[in-house]
């Protein structure tokens, strides 16, 4: 009201007033600047960390698939069985990468309350998914944890081919491929952690509150160093 505004103007005329204290104003500005810079740096680091984990996920699965294909070079199985193993493994890994990206996108939309938005990851092109049997595709489409299901299929499929004798390399060498697939899944879970865990709510609200205060207090404080009220705004 008018009395409150006149009281504020009276404080501005008082040289001993707290509002006219430059040290108080500079301390408040330093606090706001620190919180904004810290929040921005944390957001930037989270962004690049997520990108790095996604690229690592893809690289690990590519290395594991490439190693499995190389292990078949001296296999005693028929050329038809070797080609079937390679083609099936590549299809499963392609589907795994697509469903992981779709799951990450879905988590991001749920955190933003965009449940009705279309998931673009589900429309990504994969390598000949139609060659898989109908029961496999139905089981994947009805599963709520598609990445975990497809990853388990890949591991079980590799183990079955070890028993059949198609993968006849020494176990220490074969273990390396399993480690690369596991490292890819670890990268996937690191990305989901970033997508699921939002920025701390109390910290973000404190920053918003201080910015809100800064918006309304700054013009009043600037009045102490200006001749007219218009220049303060």
PyMOL CGO cylinders between C-alpha atoms (Angstrom):
from pymol import cmd
from pymol.cgo import CYLINDER

trace = [
    CYLINDER, 0.00, 0.00, 0.00, 0.96, 3.70, -0.03, 0.3, 1, 1, 1, 1, 1, 1,
    CYLINDER, 0.96, 3.70, -0.03, 2.17, 3.78, 3.60, 0.3, 1, 1, 1, 1, 1, 1,
    CYLINDER, 2.17, 3.78, 3.60, 4.47, 0.80, 3.07, 0.3, 1, 1, 1, 1, 1, 1,
    CYLINDER, 4.47, 0.80, 3.07, 5.94, 2.38, -0.04, 0.3, 1, 1, 1, 1, 1, 1,
    CYLINDER, 5.94, 2.38, -0.04, 6.50, 5.68, 1.80, 0.3, 1, 1, 1, 1, 1, 1,
    CYLINDER, 6.50, 5.68, 1.80, 8.16, 3.77, 4.63, 0.3, 1, 1, 1, 1, 1, 1,
    CYLINDER, 8.16, 3.77, 4.63, 10.48, 2.13, 2.13, 0.3, 1, 1, 1, 1, 1, 1,
    CYLINDER, 10.48, 2.13, 2.13, 11.38, 5.48, 0.65, 0.3, 1, 1, 1, 1, 1, 1,
    CYLINDER, 11.38, 5.48, 0.65, 12.17, 6.70, 4.15, 0.3, 1, 1, 1, 1, 1, 1,
    CYLINDER, 12.17, 6.70, 4.15, 14.60, 3.86, 4.64, 0.3, 1, 1, 1, 1, 1, 1,
    CYLINDER, 14.60, 3.86, 4.64, 16.27, 4.74, 1.38, 0.3, 1, 1, 1, 1, 1, 1,
    CYLINDER, 16.27, 4.74, 1.38, 16.85, 8.30, 2.60, 0.3, 1, 1, 1, 1, 1, 1,
    CYLINDER, 16.85, 8.30, 2.60, 18.49, 7.06, 5.80, 0.3, 1, 1, 1, 1, 1, 1,
    CYLINDER, 18.49, 7.06, 5.80, 22.23, 6.73, 5.27, 0.3, 1, 1, 1, 1, 1, 1,
    CYLINDER, 22.23, 6.73, 5.27, 22.48, 4.24, 8.19, 0.3, 1, 1, 1, 1, 1, 1,
    CYLINDER, 22.48, 4.24, 8.19, 19.72, 2.02, 6.82, 0.3, 1, 1, 1, 1, 1, 1,
    CYLINDER, 19.72, 2.02, 6.82, 20.47, -1.64, 6.15, 0.3, 1, 1, 1, 1, 1, 1,
    CYLINDER, 20.47, -1.64, 6.15, 19.06, -1.23, 2.65, 0.3, 1, 1, 1, 1, 1, 1,
    CYLINDER, 19.06, -1.23, 2.65, 21.75, 1.34, 1.85, 0.3, 1, 1, 1, 1, 1, 1,
    CYLINDER, 21.75, 1.34, 1.85, 24.51, -1.03, 2.98, 0.3, 1, 1, 1, 1, 1, 1,
    CYLINDER, 24.51, -1.03, 2.98, 26.60, -1.99, -0.03, 0.3, 1, 1, 1, 1, 1, 1,
    CYLINDER, 26.60, -1.99, -0.03, 28.28, -4.88, 1.81, 0.3, 1, 1, 1, 1, 1, 1,
    CYLINDER, 28.28, -4.88, 1.81, 24.92, -6.50, 2.53, 0.3, 1, 1, 1, 1, 1, 1,
    CYLINDER, 24.92, -6.50, 2.53, 23.88, -6.11, -1.08, 0.3, 1, 1, 1, 1, 1, 1,
    CYLINDER, 23.88, -6.11, -1.08, 27.16, -7.50, -2.44, 0.3, 1, 1, 1, 1, 1, 1,
    CYLINDER, 27.16, -7.50, -2.44, 26.98, -10.49, -0.08, 0.3, 1, 1, 1, 1, 1, 1,
    CYLINDER, 26.98, -10.49, -0.08, 23.47, -11.31, -1.23, 0.3, 1, 1, 1, 1, 1, 1,
    CYLINDER, 23.47, -11.31, -1.23, 24.48, -11.00, -4.88, 0.3, 1, 1, 1, 1, 1, 1,
    CYLINDER, 24.48, -11.00, -4.88, 27.47, -13.27, -4.34, 0.3, 1, 1, 1, 1, 1, 1,
    CYLINDER, 27.47, -13.27, -4.34, 25.22, -15.91, -2.76, 0.3, 1, 1, 1, 1, 1, 1,
    CYLINDER, 25.22, -15.91, -2.76, 22.73, -15.79, -5.65, 0.3, 1, 1, 1, 1, 1, 1,
    CYLINDER, 22.73, -15.79, -5.65, 25.51, -15.88, -8.23, 0.3, 1, 1, 1, 1, 1, 1,
    CYLINDER, 25.51, -15.88, -8.23, 27.17, -18.87, -6.53, 0.3, 1, 1, 1, 1, 1, 1,
    CYLINDER, 27.17, -18.87, -6.53, 23.93, -20.86, -6.40, 0.3, 1, 1, 1, 1, 1, 1,
    CYLINDER, 23.93, -20.86, -6.40, 23.10, -20.13, -10.04, 0.3, 1, 1, 1, 1, 1, 1,
    CYLINDER, 23.10, -20.13, -10.04, 26.58, -20.99, -11.29, 0.3, 1, 1, 1, 1, 1, 1,
    CYLINDER, 26.58, -20.99, -11.29, 26.72, -24.16, -9.20, 0.3, 1, 1, 1, 1, 1, 1,
    CYLINDER, 26.72, -24.16, -9.20, 23.31, -25.32, -10.41, 0.3, 1, 1, 1, 1, 1, 1,
    CYLINDER, 23.31, -25.32, -10.41, 24.21, -24.60, -14.03, 0.3, 1, 1, 1, 1, 1, 1,
    CYLINDER, 24.21, -24.60, -14.03, 27.50, -26.48, -13.75, 0.3, 1, 1, 1, 1, 1, 1,
    CYLINDER, 27.50, -26.48, -13.75, 25.77, -29.47, -12.17, 0.3, 1, 1, 1, 1, 1, 1,
    CYLINDER, 25.77, -29.47, -12.17, 23.16, -29.54, -14.92, 0.3, 1, 1, 1, 1, 1, 1,
    CYLINDER, 23.16, -29.54, -14.92, 25.84, -29.30, -17.58, 0.3, 1, 1, 1, 1, 1, 1,
    CYLINDER, 25.84, -29.30, -17.58, 27.85, -32.13, -16.02, 0.3, 1, 1, 1, 1, 1, 1,
    CYLINDER, 27.85, -32.13, -16.02, 24.74, -34.33, -15.76, 0.3, 1, 1, 1, 1, 1, 1,
    CYLINDER, 24.74, -34.33, -15.76, 24.03, -33.73, -19.45, 0.3, 1, 1, 1, 1, 1, 1,
    CYLINDER, 24.03, -33.73, -19.45, 27.50, -34.70, -20.60, 0.3, 1, 1, 1, 1, 1, 1,
    CYLINDER, 27.50, -34.70, -20.60, 27.63, -37.65, -18.21, 0.3, 1, 1, 1, 1, 1, 1,
    CYLINDER, 27.63, -37.65, -18.21, 24.42, -39.01, -19.72, 0.3, 1, 1, 1, 1, 1, 1,
    CYLINDER, 24.42, -39.01, -19.72, 25.74, -38.57, -23.26, 0.3, 1, 1, 1, 1, 1, 1,
    CYLINDER, 25.74, -38.57, -23.26, 29.01, -40.27, -22.36, 0.3, 1, 1, 1, 1, 1, 1,
    CYLINDER, 29.01, -40.27, -22.36, 27.26, -43.29, -20.84, 0.3, 1, 1, 1, 1, 1, 1,
    CYLINDER, 27.26, -43.29, -20.84, 25.00, -43.69, -23.89, 0.3, 1, 1, 1, 1, 1, 1,
    CYLINDER, 25.00, -43.69, -23.89, 27.96, -43.69, -26.27, 0.3, 1, 1, 1, 1, 1, 1,
    CYLINDER, 27.96, -43.69, -26.27, 29.83, -46.09, -24.01, 0.3, 1, 1, 1, 1, 1, 1,
    CYLINDER, 29.83, -46.09, -24.01, 26.79, -48.40, -23.94, 0.3, 1, 1, 1, 1, 1, 1,
    CYLINDER, 26.79, -48.40, -23.94, 26.76, -48.58, -27.72, 0.3, 1, 1, 1, 1, 1, 1,
    CYLINDER, 26.76, -48.58, -27.72, 30.53, -49.06, -27.96, 0.3, 1, 1, 1, 1, 1, 1,
    CYLINDER, 30.53, -49.06, -27.96, 30.59, -51.89, -25.42, 0.3, 1, 1, 1, 1, 1, 1,
    CYLINDER, 30.59, -51.89, -25.42, 27.84, -53.81, -27.19, 0.3, 1, 1, 1, 1, 1, 1,
    CYLINDER, 27.84, -53.81, -27.19, 29.50, -53.31, -30.55, 0.3, 1, 1, 1, 1, 1, 1,
    CYLINDER, 29.50, -53.31, -30.55, 32.80, -54.62, -29.18, 0.3, 1, 1, 1, 1, 1, 1,
    CYLINDER, 32.80, -54.62, -29.18, 31.10, -57.63, -27.62, 0.3, 1, 1, 1, 1, 1, 1,
    CYLINDER, 31.10, -57.63, -27.62, 29.22, -58.48, -30.81, 0.3, 1, 1, 1, 1, 1, 1,
    CYLINDER, 29.22, -58.48, -30.81, 32.34, -58.04, -32.91, 0.3, 1, 1, 1, 1, 1, 1,
    CYLINDER, 32.34, -58.04, -32.91, 34.27, -60.33, -30.56, 0.3, 1, 1, 1, 1, 1, 1,
    CYLINDER, 34.27, -60.33, -30.56, 31.59, -63.01, -30.80, 0.3, 1, 1, 1, 1, 1, 1,
    CYLINDER, 31.59, -63.01, -30.80, 31.74, -62.87, -34.59, 0.3, 1, 1, 1, 1, 1, 1,
    CYLINDER, 31.74, -62.87, -34.59, 35.53, -63.20, -34.47, 0.3, 1, 1, 1, 1, 1, 1,
    CYLINDER, 35.53, -63.20, -34.47, 35.31, -66.22, -32.17, 0.3, 1, 1, 1, 1, 1, 1,
    CYLINDER, 35.31, -66.22, -32.17, 33.47, -68.10, -34.92, 0.3, 1, 1, 1, 1, 1, 1,
    CYLINDER, 33.47, -68.10, -34.92, 36.40, -67.97, -37.34, 0.3, 1, 1, 1, 1, 1, 1,
    CYLINDER, 36.40, -67.97, -37.34, 37.83, -71.33, -36.29, 0.3, 1, 1, 1, 1, 1, 1,
    CYLINDER, 37.83, -71.33, -36.29, 34.59, -72.98, -35.23, 0.3, 1, 1, 1, 1, 1, 1,
    CYLINDER, 34.59, -72.98, -35.23, 34.04, -76.60, -36.19, 0.3, 1, 1, 1, 1, 1, 1,
    CYLINDER, 34.04, -76.60, -36.19, 30.32, -76.00, -36.83, 0.3, 1, 1, 1, 1, 1, 1,
    CYLINDER, 30.32, -76.00, -36.83, 28.87, -75.69, -40.29, 0.3, 1, 1, 1, 1, 1, 1,
    CYLINDER, 28.87, -75.69, -40.29, 28.90, -72.42, -42.18, 0.3, 1, 1, 1, 1, 1, 1,
    CYLINDER, 28.90, -72.42, -42.18, 25.10, -72.33, -42.00, 0.3, 1, 1, 1, 1, 1, 1,
    CYLINDER, 25.10, -72.33, -42.00, 25.10, -72.59, -38.19, 0.3, 1, 1, 1, 1, 1, 1,
    CYLINDER, 25.10, -72.59, -38.19, 27.78, -69.91, -37.90, 0.3, 1, 1, 1, 1, 1, 1,
    CYLINDER, 27.78, -69.91, -37.90, 25.82, -67.54, -40.17, 0.3, 1, 1, 1, 1, 1, 1,
    CYLINDER, 25.82, -67.54, -40.17, 22.62, -68.22, -38.17, 0.3, 1, 1, 1, 1, 1, 1,
    CYLINDER, 22.62, -68.22, -38.17, 24.41, -67.42, -34.91, 0.3, 1, 1, 1, 1, 1, 1,
    CYLINDER, 24.41, -67.42, -34.91, 25.90, -64.18, -36.23, 0.3, 1, 1, 1, 1, 1, 1,
    CYLINDER, 25.90, -64.18, -36.23, 22.64, -62.97, -37.76, 0.3, 1, 1, 1, 1, 1, 1,
    CYLINDER, 22.64, -62.97, -37.76, 20.56, -63.77, -34.68, 0.3, 1, 1, 1, 1, 1, 1,
    CYLINDER, 20.56, -63.77, -34.68, 23.07, -62.14, -32.32, 0.3, 1, 1, 1, 1, 1, 1,
    CYLINDER, 23.07, -62.14, -32.32, 23.23, -58.96, -34.41, 0.3, 1, 1, 1, 1, 1, 1,
    CYLINDER, 23.23, -58.96, -34.41, 19.43, -58.76, -34.51, 0.3, 1, 1, 1, 1, 1, 1,
    CYLINDER, 19.43, -58.76, -34.51, 19.15, -59.18, -30.75, 0.3, 1, 1, 1, 1, 1, 1,
    CYLINDER, 19.15, -59.18, -30.75, 21.84, -56.58, -30.02, 0.3, 1, 1, 1, 1, 1, 1,
    CYLINDER, 21.84, -56.58, -30.02, 20.17, -54.14, -32.43, 0.3, 1, 1, 1, 1, 1, 1,
    CYLINDER, 20.17, -54.14, -32.43, 16.85, -54.63, -30.64, 0.3, 1, 1, 1, 1, 1, 1,
    CYLINDER, 16.85, -54.63, -30.64, 18.57, -54.26, -27.25, 0.3, 1, 1, 1, 1, 1, 1,
    CYLINDER, 18.57, -54.26, -27.25, 20.05, -50.91, -28.22, 0.3, 1, 1, 1, 1, 1, 1,
    CYLINDER, 20.05, -50.91, -28.22, 16.71, -49.63, -29.53, 0.3, 1, 1, 1, 1, 1, 1,
    CYLINDER, 16.71, -49.63, -29.53, 14.67, -50.69, -26.49, 0.3, 1, 1, 1, 1, 1, 1,
    CYLINDER, 14.67, -50.69, -26.49, 17.26, -49.21, -24.12, 0.3, 1, 1, 1, 1, 1, 1,
    CYLINDER, 17.26, -49.21, -24.12, 17.06, -45.84, -25.86, 0.3, 1, 1, 1, 1, 1, 1,
    CYLINDER, 17.06, -45.84, -25.86, 13.26, -46.07, -25.79, 0.3, 1, 1, 1, 1, 1, 1,
    CYLINDER, 13.26, -46.07, -25.79, 13.29, -46.90, -22.07, 0.3, 1, 1, 1, 1, 1, 1,
    CYLINDER, 13.29, -46.90, -22.07, 15.55, -43.93, -21.31, 0.3, 1, 1, 1, 1, 1, 1,
    CYLINDER, 15.55, -43.93, -21.31, 13.27, -41.64, -23.32, 0.3, 1, 1, 1, 1, 1, 1,
    CYLINDER, 13.27, -41.64, -23.32, 10.21, -43.02, -21.55, 0.3, 1, 1, 1, 1, 1, 1,
    CYLINDER, 10.21, -43.02, -21.55, 11.74, -42.36, -18.11, 0.3, 1, 1, 1, 1, 1, 1,
    CYLINDER, 11.74, -42.36, -18.11, 12.53, -38.79, -19.13, 0.3, 1, 1, 1, 1, 1, 1,
    CYLINDER, 12.53, -38.79, -19.13, 8.94, -38.20, -20.29, 0.3, 1, 1, 1, 1, 1, 1,
    CYLINDER, 8.94, -38.20, -20.29, 7.49, -39.64, -17.09, 0.3, 1, 1, 1, 1, 1, 1,
    CYLINDER, 7.49, -39.64, -17.09, 9.67, -37.32, -15.00, 0.3, 1, 1, 1, 1, 1, 1,
    CYLINDER, 9.67, -37.32, -15.00, 8.33, -34.41, -17.02, 0.3, 1, 1, 1, 1, 1, 1,
    CYLINDER, 8.33, -34.41, -17.02, 4.70, -35.64, -16.86, 0.3, 1, 1, 1, 1, 1, 1,
    CYLINDER, 4.70, -35.64, -16.86, 4.58, -36.25, -20.64, 0.3, 1, 1, 1, 1, 1, 1,
    CYLINDER, 4.58, -36.25, -20.64, 2.86, -39.64, -20.39, 0.3, 1, 1, 1, 1, 1, 1,
    CYLINDER, 2.86, -39.64, -20.39, 0.84, -39.06, -23.54, 0.3, 1, 1, 1, 1, 1, 1,
    CYLINDER, 0.84, -39.06, -23.54, 3.82, -38.23, -25.72, 0.3, 1, 1, 1, 1, 1, 1,
    CYLINDER, 3.82, -38.23, -25.72, 4.96, -40.69, -28.36, 0.3, 1, 1, 1, 1, 1, 1,
    CYLINDER, 4.96, -40.69, -28.36, 8.20, -42.53, -27.59, 0.3, 1, 1, 1, 1, 1, 1,
    CYLINDER, 8.20, -42.53, -27.59, 10.44, -42.03, -30.63, 0.3, 1, 1, 1, 1, 1, 1,
    CYLINDER, 10.44, -42.03, -30.63, 12.80, -44.78, -29.52, 0.3, 1, 1, 1, 1, 1, 1,
    CYLINDER, 12.80, -44.78, -29.52, 10.13, -47.39, -30.29, 0.3, 1, 1, 1, 1, 1, 1,
    CYLINDER, 10.13, -47.39, -30.29, 10.16, -46.30, -33.94, 0.3, 1, 1, 1, 1, 1, 1,
    CYLINDER, 10.16, -46.30, -33.94, 13.93, -46.64, -34.42, 0.3, 1, 1, 1, 1, 1, 1,
    CYLINDER, 13.93, -46.64, -34.42, 14.97, -48.86, -37.30, 0.3, 1, 1, 1, 1, 1, 1,
    CYLINDER, 14.97, -48.86, -37.30, 16.48, -52.16, -36.17, 0.3, 1, 1, 1, 1, 1, 1,
    CYLINDER, 16.48, -52.16, -36.17, 18.28, -54.86, -38.13, 0.3, 1, 1, 1, 1, 1, 1,
    CYLINDER, 18.28, -54.86, -38.13, 15.73, -57.33, -39.52, 0.3, 1, 1, 1, 1, 1, 1,
    CYLINDER, 15.73, -57.33, -39.52, 13.65, -57.79, -36.38, 0.3, 1, 1, 1, 1, 1, 1,
    CYLINDER, 13.65, -57.79, -36.38, 10.99, -59.51, -38.48, 0.3, 1, 1, 1, 1, 1, 1,
    CYLINDER, 10.99, -59.51, -38.48, 13.26, -62.53, -38.86, 0.3, 1, 1, 1, 1, 1, 1,
    CYLINDER, 13.26, -62.53, -38.86, 12.69, -63.43, -35.18, 0.3, 1, 1, 1, 1, 1, 1,
    CYLINDER, 12.69, -63.43, -35.18, 9.83, -65.77, -34.37, 0.3, 1, 1, 1, 1, 1, 1,
    CYLINDER, 9.83, -65.77, -34.37, 6.42, -64.42, -33.43, 0.3, 1, 1, 1, 1, 1, 1,
    CYLINDER, 6.42, -64.42, -33.43, 6.49, -65.71, -29.85, 0.3, 1, 1, 1, 1, 1, 1,
    CYLINDER, 6.49, -65.71, -29.85, 9.74, -63.86, -29.17, 0.3, 1, 1, 1, 1, 1, 1,
    CYLINDER, 9.74, -63.86, -29.17, 8.36, -60.57, -30.49, 0.3, 1, 1, 1, 1, 1, 1,
    CYLINDER, 8.36, -60.57, -30.49, 5.11, -60.99, -28.52, 0.3, 1, 1, 1, 1, 1, 1,
    CYLINDER, 5.11, -60.99, -28.52, 7.00, -61.72, -25.31, 0.3, 1, 1, 1, 1, 1, 1,
    CYLINDER, 7.00, -61.72, -25.31, 9.13, -58.62, -25.79, 0.3, 1, 1, 1, 1, 1, 1,
    CYLINDER, 9.13, -58.62, -25.79, 6.19, -56.34, -26.59, 0.3, 1, 1, 1, 1, 1, 1,
    CYLINDER, 6.19, -56.34, -26.59, 4.28, -57.44, -23.47, 0.3, 1, 1, 1, 1, 1, 1,
    CYLINDER, 4.28, -57.44, -23.47, 7.25, -57.14, -21.11, 0.3, 1, 1, 1, 1, 1, 1,
    CYLINDER, 7.25, -57.14, -21.11, 7.56, -54.03, -18.96, 0.3, 1, 1, 1, 1, 1, 1,
    CYLINDER, 7.56, -54.03, -18.96, 11.36, -54.39, -18.70, 0.3, 1, 1, 1, 1, 1, 1,
    CYLINDER, 11.36, -54.39, -18.70, 12.33, -54.92, -22.33, 0.3, 1, 1, 1, 1, 1, 1,
    CYLINDER, 12.33, -54.92, -22.33, 16.07, -54.13, -21.98, 0.3, 1, 1, 1, 1, 1, 1,
    CYLINDER, 16.07, -54.13, -21.98, 16.55, -56.67, -19.20, 0.3, 1, 1, 1, 1, 1, 1,
    CYLINDER, 16.55, -56.67, -19.20, 14.59, -59.32, -21.09, 0.3, 1, 1, 1, 1, 1, 1,
    CYLINDER, 14.59, -59.32, -21.09, 16.52, -58.90, -24.35, 0.3, 1, 1, 1, 1, 1, 1,
    CYLINDER, 16.52, -58.90, -24.35, 19.84, -58.82, -22.51, 0.3, 1, 1, 1, 1, 1, 1,
    CYLINDER, 19.84, -58.82, -22.51, 18.98, -62.10, -20.80, 0.3, 1, 1, 1, 1, 1, 1,
    CYLINDER, 18.98, -62.10, -20.80, 18.08, -63.59, -24.18, 0.3, 1, 1, 1, 1, 1, 1,
    CYLINDER, 18.08, -63.59, -24.18, 21.49, -62.62, -25.54, 0.3, 1, 1, 1, 1, 1, 1,
    CYLINDER, 21.49, -62.62, -25.54, 23.36, -64.20, -22.66, 0.3, 1, 1, 1, 1, 1, 1,
    CYLINDER, 23.36, -64.20, -22.66, 21.29, -67.38, -22.79, 0.3, 1, 1, 1, 1, 1, 1,
    CYLINDER, 21.29, -67.38, -22.79, 21.73, -67.61, -26.56, 0.3, 1, 1, 1, 1, 1, 1,
    CYLINDER, 21.73, -67.61, -26.56, 25.51, -67.30, -26.29, 0.3, 1, 1, 1, 1, 1, 1,
    CYLINDER, 25.51, -67.30, -26.29, 25.67, -69.92, -23.53, 0.3, 1, 1, 1, 1, 1, 1,
    CYLINDER, 25.67, -69.92, -23.53, 23.59, -72.33, -25.61, 0.3, 1, 1, 1, 1, 1, 1,
    CYLINDER, 23.59, -72.33, -25.61, 26.02, -71.99, -28.52, 0.3, 1, 1, 1, 1, 1, 1,
    CYLINDER, 26.02, -71.99, -28.52, 28.93, -72.66, -26.18, 0.3, 1, 1, 1, 1, 1, 1,
    CYLINDER, 28.93, -72.66, -26.18, 27.34, -75.97, -25.25, 0.3, 1, 1, 1, 1, 1, 1,
    CYLINDER, 27.34, -75.97, -25.25, 26.70, -76.83, -28.90, 0.3, 1, 1, 1, 1, 1, 1,
    CYLINDER, 26.70, -76.83, -28.90, 30.40, -76.36, -29.67, 0.3, 1, 1, 1, 1, 1, 1,
    CYLINDER, 30.40, -76.36, -29.67, 29.99, -73.43, -32.05, 0.3, 1, 1, 1, 1, 1, 1,
    CYLINDER, 29.99, -73.43, -32.05, 31.98, -71.14, -29.72, 0.3, 1, 1, 1, 1, 1, 1,
    CYLINDER, 31.98, -71.14, -29.72, 35.05, -73.27, -29.05, 0.3, 1, 1, 1, 1, 1, 1,
    CYLINDER, 35.05, -73.27, -29.05, 37.46, -70.54, -27.92, 0.3, 1, 1, 1, 1, 1, 1,
    CYLINDER, 37.46, -70.54, -27.92, 39.13, -70.83, -24.49, 0.3, 1, 1, 1, 1, 1, 1,
    CYLINDER, 39.13, -70.83, -24.49, 36.90, -69.68, -21.60, 0.3, 1, 1, 1, 1, 1, 1,
    CYLINDER, 36.90, -69.68, -21.60, 39.18, -66.78, -20.50, 0.3, 1, 1, 1, 1, 1, 1,
    CYLINDER, 39.18, -66.78, -20.50, 38.92, -65.28, -23.99, 0.3, 1, 1, 1, 1, 1, 1,
    CYLINDER, 38.92, -65.28, -23.99, 35.17, -65.87, -24.20, 0.3, 1, 1, 1, 1, 1, 1,
    CYLINDER, 35.17, -65.87, -24.20, 34.67, -64.22, -20.82, 0.3, 1, 1, 1, 1, 1, 1,
    CYLINDER, 34.67, -64.22, -20.82, 35.92, -60.95, -22.27, 0.3, 1, 1, 1, 1, 1, 1,
    CYLINDER, 35.92, -60.95, -22.27, 32.86, -60.71, -24.52, 0.3, 1, 1, 1, 1, 1, 1,
    CYLINDER, 32.86, -60.71, -24.52, 30.53, -61.29, -21.56, 0.3, 1, 1, 1, 1, 1, 1,
    CYLINDER, 30.53, -61.29, -21.56, 32.29, -58.51, -19.68, 0.3, 1, 1, 1, 1, 1, 1,
    CYLINDER, 32.29, -58.51, -19.68, 31.75, -56.10, -22.57, 0.3, 1, 1, 1, 1, 1, 1,
    CYLINDER, 31.75, -56.10, -22.57, 28.04, -56.90, -22.72, 0.3, 1, 1, 1, 1, 1, 1,
    CYLINDER, 28.04, -56.90, -22.72, 27.81, -56.45, -18.95, 0.3, 1, 1, 1, 1, 1, 1,
    CYLINDER, 27.81, -56.45, -18.95, 29.67, -53.13, -19.15, 0.3, 1, 1, 1, 1, 1, 1,
    CYLINDER, 29.67, -53.13, -19.15, 27.11, -51.97, -21.72, 0.3, 1, 1, 1, 1, 1, 1,
    CYLINDER, 27.11, -51.97, -21.72, 24.28, -52.79, -19.33, 0.3, 1, 1, 1, 1, 1, 1,
    CYLINDER, 24.28, -52.79, -19.33, 26.11, -50.97, -16.54, 0.3, 1, 1, 1, 1, 1, 1,
    CYLINDER, 26.11, -50.97, -16.54, 26.28, -47.89, -18.78, 0.3, 1, 1, 1, 1, 1, 1,
    CYLINDER, 26.28, -47.89, -18.78, 22.55, -48.25, -19.46, 0.3, 1, 1, 1, 1, 1, 1,
    CYLINDER, 22.55, -48.25, -19.46, 21.74, -48.29, -15.73, 0.3, 1, 1, 1, 1, 1, 1,
    CYLINDER, 21.74, -48.29, -15.73, 23.94, -45.24, -15.18, 0.3, 1, 1, 1, 1, 1, 1,
    CYLINDER, 23.94, -45.24, -15.18, 21.92, -43.36, -17.79, 0.3, 1, 1, 1, 1, 1, 1,
    CYLINDER, 21.92, -43.36, -17.79, 18.62, -44.45, -16.23, 0.3, 1, 1, 1, 1, 1, 1,
    CYLINDER, 18.62, -44.45, -16.23, 19.91, -43.21, -12.88, 0.3, 1, 1, 1, 1, 1, 1,
    CYLINDER, 19.91, -43.21, -12.88, 20.43, -39.73, -14.33, 0.3, 1, 1, 1, 1, 1, 1,
    CYLINDER, 20.43, -39.73, -14.33, 17.02, -39.83, -16.02, 0.3, 1, 1, 1, 1, 1, 1,
    CYLINDER, 17.02, -39.83, -16.02, 15.12, -41.11, -12.98, 0.3, 1, 1, 1, 1, 1, 1,
    CYLINDER, 15.12, -41.11, -12.98, 16.76, -39.02, -10.23, 0.3, 1, 1, 1, 1, 1, 1,
    CYLINDER, 16.76, -39.02, -10.23, 15.80, -35.36, -10.75, 0.3, 1, 1, 1, 1, 1, 1,
    CYLINDER, 15.80, -35.36, -10.75, 17.70, -32.35, -9.54, 0.3, 1, 1, 1, 1, 1, 1,
    CYLINDER, 17.70, -32.35, -9.54, 17.20, -32.01, -5.74, 0.3, 1, 1, 1, 1, 1, 1,
    CYLINDER, 17.20, -32.01, -5.74, 13.87, -30.30, -5.18, 0.3, 1, 1, 1, 1, 1, 1,
    CYLINDER, 13.87, -30.30, -5.18, 14.87, -28.24, -2.08, 0.3, 1, 1, 1, 1, 1, 1,
    CYLINDER, 14.87, -28.24, -2.08, 17.97, -26.90, -3.82, 0.3, 1, 1, 1, 1, 1, 1,
    CYLINDER, 17.97, -26.90, -3.82, 16.08, -25.89, -6.96, 0.3, 1, 1, 1, 1, 1, 1,
    CYLINDER, 16.08, -25.89, -6.96, 13.34, -24.21, -4.92, 0.3, 1, 1, 1, 1, 1, 1,
    CYLINDER, 13.34, -24.21, -4.92, 15.88, -22.25, -2.89, 0.3, 1, 1, 1, 1, 1, 1,
    CYLINDER, 15.88, -22.25, -2.89, 17.41, -20.96, -6.12, 0.3, 1, 1, 1, 1, 1, 1,
    CYLINDER, 17.41, -20.96, -6.12, 13.98, -20.01, -7.46, 0.3, 1, 1, 1, 1, 1, 1,
    CYLINDER, 13.98, -20.01, -7.46, 13.06, -18.26, -4.21, 0.3, 1, 1, 1, 1, 1, 1,
    CYLINDER, 13.06, -18.26, -4.21, 16.28, -16.23, -4.15, 0.3, 1, 1, 1, 1, 1, 1,
    CYLINDER, 16.28, -16.23, -4.15, 15.80, -15.24, -7.79, 0.3, 1, 1, 1, 1, 1, 1,
    CYLINDER, 15.80, -15.24, -7.79, 12.22, -14.22, -6.99, 0.3, 1, 1, 1, 1, 1, 1,
    CYLINDER, 12.22, -14.22, -6.99, 13.47, -12.08, -4.10, 0.3, 1, 1, 1, 1, 1, 1,
    CYLINDER, 13.47, -12.08, -4.10, 16.18, -10.62, -6.30, 0.3, 1, 1, 1, 1, 1, 1,
    CYLINDER, 16.18, -10.62, -6.30, 13.59, -9.54, -8.87, 0.3, 1, 1, 1, 1, 1, 1,
    CYLINDER, 13.59, -9.54, -8.87, 11.61, -7.45, -6.36, 0.3, 1, 1, 1, 1, 1, 1,
    CYLINDER, 11.61, -7.45, -6.36, 14.34, -6.29, -3.99, 0.3, 1, 1, 1, 1, 1, 1,
    CYLINDER, 14.34, -6.29, -3.99, 16.84, -5.09, -6.57, 0.3, 1, 1, 1, 1, 1, 1,
    CYLINDER, 16.84, -5.09, -6.57, 14.78, -2.09, -7.77, 0.3, 1, 1, 1, 1, 1, 1,
    CYLINDER, 14.78, -2.09, -7.77, 14.26, -0.95, -4.16, 0.3, 1, 1, 1, 1, 1, 1,
    CYLINDER, 14.26, -0.95, -4.16, 17.96, -1.20, -3.40, 0.3, 1, 1, 1, 1, 1, 1,
    CYLINDER, 17.96, -1.20, -3.40, 18.93, 0.60, -6.60, 0.3, 1, 1, 1, 1, 1, 1,
    CYLINDER, 18.93, 0.60, -6.60, 16.71, 3.50, -5.54, 0.3, 1, 1, 1, 1, 1, 1,
    CYLINDER, 16.71, 3.50, -5.54, 19.34, 4.36, -2.96, 0.3, 1, 1, 1, 1, 1, 1,
    CYLINDER, 19.34, 4.36, -2.96, 21.89, 5.12, -5.69, 0.3, 1, 1, 1, 1, 1, 1,
    CYLINDER, 21.89, 5.12, -5.69, 19.62, 6.84, -8.22, 0.3, 1, 1, 1, 1, 1, 1,
    CYLINDER, 19.62, 6.84, -8.22, 17.97, 10.21, -8.34, 0.3, 1, 1, 1, 1, 1, 1,
    CYLINDER, 17.97, 10.21, -8.34, 14.63, 9.05, -9.72, 0.3, 1, 1, 1, 1, 1, 1,
    CYLINDER, 14.63, 9.05, -9.72, 12.54, 5.89, -9.29, 0.3, 1, 1, 1, 1, 1, 1,
    CYLINDER, 12.54, 5.89, -9.29, 12.29, 5.37, -13.04, 0.3, 1, 1, 1, 1, 1, 1,
    CYLINDER, 12.29, 5.37, -13.04, 16.00, 4.72, -13.43, 0.3, 1, 1, 1, 1, 1, 1,
    CYLINDER, 16.00, 4.72, -13.43, 15.87, 1.96, -10.79, 0.3, 1, 1, 1, 1, 1, 1,
    CYLINDER, 15.87, 1.96, -10.79, 13.69, -0.17, -13.05, 0.3, 1, 1, 1, 1, 1, 1,
]
cmd.load_cgo(trace, "trace")
